[in-house]
């Protein structure tokens, strides 16, 4: 791979995180900026990038690649146009990614940019796992399928887990943050995941509902007269832990649950019930499990959630070790040494995955 200094660009709903990685993958500069919305923000971005020094290439995190992009790609005029056509698949997320891409490219017009997709890692999911039981004409006309997300995170941690375990073949990666999803990774390839056509599916999240009976949503529209826009906003921003407990902060939920707050106790248990069930589902997709991995803000920083989840998965061969789980930092083992399945915590490093993909494309 080429020894490039890679600027990693990660656009969120209200922030733009940029990290400069040297050829040895050390972070040598960073800025967290407001998401670009106008010329003033663009000027601030250009000044921030200039302060970092030389940049050889840029890696952009793009949420949705659809079926058009199953691997990272150099962004040129044609690719940029095609990215616009995917906005309808992720109307809440894609515009933010593309606004950041345009702003950075305007600041660095002569530096090659590579789009790295959250959906691409899951392009290997087999058809039985990716296909919804919907009419064929619907699936064909609108490309309705399970896309999966958080692929940059799942790709990195599953590869890191294989390194730490000497080549574990069957890995369940648990990305537990404000958004949350699991991936079943068999021999380095995603074979199932909990997020589906959109990032709303699957686990209970900070403000997203996770899986909900579609008939319930239709009932609310028909019998309660709830407008589609309100349904979408509620499922995305007012559900999940926030809807259950009145707060989206897992730390606050666990603290209040320990004091006997009934809403928070319920939120914790609903979260864990869904998490355990989905881990078992991912293991079933691979015919078993060798390694369980926790990553993301909750996965890395909540020993209680890890312990409670693992204690409910003993039938899969998962057993927590109290001392290992409650102490330590960085990438480490947290399972009992004699457990059939190894359990790990791995720091989320999407920046390393993006830099790796950039070098693979340009090298």
C-alpha positions as CSV (number, residue, x, y, z in Angstrom):
1,X,0.0,0.0,0.0
2,X,1.2,3.5,-0.7
3,X,2.6,5.5,2.2
4,X,-0.1,8.1,2.2
5,X,-1.1,10.7,4.7
6,X,-4.9,10.2,4.8
7,X,-7.4,12.7,5.9
8,X,-10.5,10.8,7.3
9,X,-13.8,12.7,7.1
10,X,-16.7,11.5,9.2
11,X,-19.9,13.5,8.9
12,X,-22.6,13.3,11.6
13,X,-25.9,15.0,12.0
14,X,-24.4,18.1,13.6
15,X,-20.6,17.6,13.5
16,X,-17.8,17.0,11.1
17,X,-14.9,15.0,12.5
18,X,-11.6,15.1,10.5
19,X,-8.6,13.0,11.4
20,X,-5.2,13.1,9.7
21,X,-3.4,9.7,9.8
22,X,0.3,9.4,8.9
23,X,1.6,6.5,6.9
24,X,2.0,4.5,10.1
25,X,-1.7,5.1,11.0
26,X,-0.9,7.5,13.8
27,X,-3.4,10.3,14.3
28,X,-1.3,13.4,13.8
29,X,-4.0,16.0,13.7
30,X,-7.8,16.3,14.3
31,X,-10.7,18.7,14.4
32,X,-14.3,18.4,15.4
33,X,-16.3,21.0,13.5
34,X,-19.9,22.0,12.9
35,X,-21.4,20.2,10.0
36,X,-20.9,22.5,6.9
37,X,-24.0,24.4,6.0
38,X,-22.7,27.6,4.3
39,X,-19.7,29.6,3.1
40,X,-18.7,30.6,6.7
41,X,-18.5,26.9,7.7
42,X,-16.6,26.1,4.5
43,X,-14.0,28.8,5.3
44,X,-13.6,27.4,8.8
45,X,-13.2,23.9,7.3
46,X,-10.5,25.1,4.9
47,X,-8.6,26.8,7.7
48,X,-8.8,23.6,9.9
49,X,-7.5,21.4,7.1
50,X,-4.7,23.8,6.3
51,X,-3.6,23.7,9.9
52,X,-3.0,19.9,9.7
53,X,-0.3,20.0,7.1
54,X,0.1,18.0,3.9
55,X,-2.7,15.7,2.9
56,X,-2.1,13.0,0.2
57,X,-5.6,11.6,0.0
58,X,-9.0,11.9,1.6
59,X,-11.3,9.1,2.8
60,X,-15.0,10.0,3.1
61,X,-17.4,8.0,5.2
62,X,-20.5,7.7,3.1
63,X,-23.5,6.0,4.7
64,X,-25.2,4.3,1.7
65,X,-23.7,2.7,-1.4
66,X,-26.9,0.9,-2.4
67,X,-26.2,-1.9,-4.9
68,X,-24.1,0.5,-7.0
69,X,-21.1,0.6,-4.7
70,X,-20.0,-2.6,-3.0
71,X,-16.4,-1.4,-2.4
72,X,-14.6,1.9,-1.9
73,X,-14.3,4.1,-5.0
74,X,-12.4,7.2,-6.1
75,X,-14.8,10.1,-6.3
76,X,-15.0,11.7,-9.7
77,X,-17.9,13.7,-11.3
78,X,-19.7,10.5,-12.4
79,X,-19.4,8.8,-9.0
80,X,-20.5,12.0,-7.3
81,X,-23.6,12.1,-9.5
82,X,-24.4,8.5,-8.8
83,X,-24.1,9.1,-5.1
84,X,-26.9,11.7,-5.4
85,X,-29.2,9.0,-6.8
86,X,-28.9,7.0,-3.6
87,X,-30.2,9.8,-1.3
88,X,-33.7,8.5,-1.3
89,X,-32.4,5.3,0.3
90,X,-31.0,7.2,3.3
91,X,-32.7,10.7,3.3
92,X,-31.7,11.4,6.9
93,X,-28.1,10.4,6.6
94,X,-26.8,10.6,3.0
95,X,-27.2,14.4,2.5
96,X,-24.9,15.0,5.5
97,X,-22.2,12.7,4.1
98,X,-22.4,14.3,0.7
99,X,-22.4,17.9,2.0
100,X,-19.2,17.1,3.9
101,X,-17.7,15.4,0.8
102,X,-18.4,18.5,-1.3
103,X,-17.0,20.9,1.3
104,X,-13.8,19.0,1.8
105,X,-13.3,18.5,-2.0
106,X,-13.7,22.3,-2.4
107,X,-11.0,22.8,0.2
108,X,-8.7,20.2,-1.4
109,X,-9.5,20.3,-5.1
110,X,-6.3,18.6,-6.2
111,X,-6.3,15.8,-3.6
112,X,-7.9,12.5,-4.5
113,X,-10.9,11.5,-2.5
114,X,-12.2,8.0,-1.9
115,X,-15.8,7.2,-0.8
116,X,-15.9,4.4,1.8
117,X,-19.4,3.0,2.4
118,X,-21.0,1.8,5.6
119,X,-23.1,-0.6,3.5
120,X,-20.3,-2.2,1.5
121,X,-19.0,-4.6,4.1
122,X,-22.5,-6.2,4.1
123,X,-22.6,-6.7,0.3
124,X,-21.5,-10.3,0.9
125,X,-24.7,-11.2,2.9
126,X,-26.2,-14.2,1.1
127,X,-29.6,-13.8,-0.6
128,X,-31.7,-15.7,2.0
129,X,-30.5,-13.3,4.7
130,X,-30.8,-10.2,2.5
131,X,-34.2,-10.8,0.9
132,X,-37.4,-9.6,2.4
133,X,-40.6,-11.7,1.8
134,X,-42.2,-9.0,-0.4
135,X,-43.6,-9.2,-3.9
136,X,-40.9,-9.7,-6.5
137,X,-42.0,-6.6,-8.5
138,X,-41.5,-4.4,-5.4
139,X,-38.1,-5.8,-4.6
140,X,-37.0,-5.3,-8.2
141,X,-38.5,-1.9,-8.8
142,X,-37.2,-0.3,-5.6
143,X,-34.2,-2.6,-4.8
144,X,-35.8,-3.5,-1.4
145,X,-33.3,-5.6,0.5
146,X,-31.3,-5.8,3.7
147,X,-28.3,-3.4,3.2
148,X,-26.9,-3.2,6.8
149,X,-24.9,-0.4,8.2
150,X,-21.9,0.3,10.5
151,X,-19.9,-1.8,8.0
152,X,-16.7,0.3,8.5
153,X,-16.8,-0.5,12.2
154,X,-17.8,-4.2,11.8
155,X,-15.1,-4.6,9.2
156,X,-12.4,-3.2,11.4
157,X,-13.3,-4.9,14.7
158,X,-13.8,-8.3,13.1
159,X,-10.4,-8.1,11.4
160,X,-8.9,-7.0,14.7
161,X,-10.6,-9.8,16.6
162,X,-9.2,-12.4,14.2
163,X,-5.7,-11.0,14.9
164,X,-6.2,-11.2,18.6
165,X,-7.6,-14.7,18.6
166,X,-5.3,-16.2,16.0
167,X,-7.9,-16.4,13.2
168,X,-11.3,-17.0,14.7
169,X,-13.7,-18.0,11.9
170,X,-17.1,-17.1,13.4
171,X,-17.4,-13.7,15.0
172,X,-20.4,-11.7,16.2
173,X,-19.5,-8.0,16.3
174,X,-21.6,-5.8,18.6
175,X,-21.4,-2.2,17.7
176,X,-23.3,-0.6,20.6
177,X,-23.4,3.2,20.5
178,X,-26.2,5.8,19.9
179,X,-26.8,3.7,16.8
180,X,-26.4,0.0,17.4
181,X,-26.1,-3.1,15.2
182,X,-24.7,-6.6,15.1
183,X,-22.9,-8.4,12.3
184,X,-22.2,-12.1,11.8
185,X,-18.8,-12.4,10.3
186,X,-17.7,-15.7,8.9
187,X,-14.2,-16.1,7.6
188,X,-13.9,-12.3,7.3
189,X,-17.2,-11.9,5.4
190,X,-20.5,-10.5,6.6
191,X,-23.2,-13.1,6.4
192,X,-25.9,-11.4,8.4
193,X,-26.6,-8.1,10.2
194,X,-29.4,-6.6,12.3
195,X,-30.0,-3.3,10.5
196,X,-32.0,-3.8,7.3
197,X,-33.2,-1.5,4.5
198,X,-32.7,1.4,6.9
199,X,-30.7,2.0,10.1
200,X,-34.0,1.8,12.1
201,X,-34.1,-2.0,12.1
202,X,-32.7,-4.4,14.8
203,X,-31.5,-3.5,18.2
204,X,-33.0,-0.9,20.6
205,X,-30.9,2.3,20.2
206,X,-30.5,5.6,21.9
207,X,-33.5,7.3,20.2
208,X,-34.3,4.8,17.4
209,X,-36.9,2.1,18.0
210,X,-35.2,-0.9,16.4
211,X,-37.4,-3.6,15.1
212,X,-41.2,-2.9,15.4
213,X,-44.1,-4.8,14.0
214,X,-44.9,-3.1,10.7
215,X,-48.5,-3.7,11.4
216,X,-48.3,-1.5,14.4
217,X,-47.0,1.3,12.3
218,X,-49.8,0.8,9.8
219,X,-52.3,0.7,12.6
220,X,-51.1,4.1,13.9
221,X,-51.4,5.6,10.5
222,X,-54.8,4.2,9.8
223,X,-56.6,4.2,13.2
224,X,-54.8,7.0,15.1
225,X,-54.4,9.2,12.0
226,X,-50.7,9.7,12.7
227,X,-49.0,11.3,9.6
228,X,-46.2,9.5,7.9
229,X,-43.7,12.3,8.8
230,X,-44.6,12.1,12.5
231,X,-44.2,8.3,12.4
232,X,-40.8,8.6,10.8
233,X,-39.6,11.3,13.2
234,X,-40.9,9.4,16.3
235,X,-39.3,6.1,15.3
236,X,-36.0,7.9,14.6
237,X,-35.7,10.5,17.3
238,X,-38.2,9.9,20.1
239,X,-38.1,6.1,20.6
240,X,-35.5,3.6,21.8
241,X,-34.0,4.3,25.2
242,X,-35.4,7.8,25.2
243,X,-38.9,6.6,24.6
244,X,-38.6,3.9,27.3
245,X,-36.7,5.8,30.0
246,X,-37.0,9.5,29.2
247,X,-33.3,9.6,28.6
248,X,-31.0,8.3,25.8
249,X,-27.9,8.1,28.1
250,X,-27.2,4.6,29.1
251,X,-25.1,5.7,32.0
252,X,-28.0,7.6,33.5
253,X,-30.3,4.7,32.8
254,X,-28.1,2.2,34.6
255,X,-27.6,4.6,37.6
256,X,-31.3,5.3,37.9
257,X,-32.2,1.6,37.5
258,X,-29.8,0.7,40.4
259,X,-31.8,3.2,42.5
260,X,-35.0,1.4,41.7
261,X,-36.4,3.6,38.9
262,X,-38.9,1.3,37.2
263,X,-38.8,3.0,33.8
264,X,-35.0,2.7,33.7
265,X,-35.1,-1.0,34.9
266,X,-37.5,-1.7,32.0
267,X,-35.4,0.2,29.5
268,X,-32.3,-1.8,30.5
269,X,-34.1,-5.1,30.3
270,X,-35.8,-4.4,26.9
271,X,-32.3,-3.4,25.6
272,X,-30.7,-6.5,26.9
273,X,-33.5,-8.8,25.7
274,X,-33.2,-7.6,22.2
275,X,-29.4,-7.7,22.3
276,X,-29.2,-11.3,23.6
277,X,-31.8,-12.5,21.0
278,X,-30.0,-10.9,18.1
279,X,-26.6,-12.3,19.2
280,X,-28.1,-15.7,19.1
281,X,-29.6,-15.0,15.7
282,X,-26.2,-13.9,14.4
283,X,-24.6,-17.1,15.8
284,X,-27.3,-19.2,14.1
285,X,-26.4,-17.6,10.7
286,X,-22.9,-19.1,11.1
287,X,-23.8,-22.4,12.7
288,X,-22.1,-21.4,15.9
289,X,-19.8,-18.8,17.5
290,X,-16.1,-18.5,18.2
291,X,-15.7,-14.9,19.3
292,X,-18.0,-12.2,20.7
293,X,-16.9,-8.6,20.3
294,X,-18.1,-5.4,22.0
295,X,-17.4,-2.0,20.5
296,X,-18.9,1.5,20.3
297,X,-19.6,3.9,23.1
298,X,-21.8,1.5,25.2
299,X,-19.9,-1.6,24.1
300,X,-16.6,-0.2,25.2
301,X,-17.6,1.7,28.3
302,X,-20.4,-0.2,30.0
303,X,-19.1,-3.3,32.0
304,X,-22.6,-3.8,33.3
305,X,-24.3,-4.1,29.9
306,X,-21.5,-6.4,28.7
307,X,-21.8,-8.6,31.9
308,X,-25.6,-8.8,31.8
309,X,-25.7,-9.6,28.1
310,X,-23.0,-12.3,28.5
311,X,-24.7,-13.9,31.5
312,X,-27.8,-14.5,29.3
313,X,-25.8,-16.1,26.6
314,X,-24.2,-19.0,28.5
315,X,-26.0,-21.5,26.3
316,X,-23.7,-20.3,23.5
317,X,-20.5,-20.9,25.5
318,X,-20.1,-17.3,26.6
319,X,-19.0,-16.6,30.2
320,X,-17.8,-13.2,31.5
321,X,-14.8,-12.9,33.8
322,X,-15.7,-10.3,36.5
323,X,-12.1,-9.0,36.9
324,X,-11.4,-8.8,33.2
325,X,-14.7,-7.2,32.3
326,X,-14.6,-4.6,35.1
327,X,-11.1,-3.4,34.6
328,X,-8.6,-2.6,31.8
329,X,-8.6,-0.3,28.8
330,X,-8.1,-0.7,25.1
331,X,-8.4,-3.9,23.2
332,X,-8.7,-6.8,25.6
333,X,-10.3,-10.1,26.6
334,X,-13.2,-10.0,29.0
335,X,-14.4,-13.6,29.0
336,X,-13.6,-16.4,31.3
337,X,-10.3,-18.1,30.3
338,X,-12.0,-21.5,30.2
339,X,-15.1,-20.4,28.2
340,X,-15.6,-22.1,24.8
341,X,-16.3,-18.7,23.2
342,X,-13.8,-15.9,23.6
343,X,-15.2,-12.4,24.4
344,X,-13.4,-9.2,23.6
345,X,-13.7,-5.4,23.8
346,X,-12.2,-3.6,20.8
347,X,-12.0,0.1,20.4
348,X,-14.0,1.4,17.5
349,X,-11.6,2.8,14.8
350,X,-13.5,3.5,11.7
351,X,-10.7,6.0,10.9
352,X,-8.2,3.1,10.5
353,X,-10.6,1.1,8.3
354,X,-11.2,4.1,6.1
355,X,-7.5,4.8,5.8
356,X,-6.9,1.2,4.9
357,X,-9.5,1.3,2.2
358,X,-8.1,4.5,0.8
359,X,-4.6,3.1,0.5
360,X,-6.0,-0.1,-1.1
361,X,-7.7,1.9,-3.8
362,X,-5.0,4.4,-4.5
363,X,-2.0,2.1,-3.9
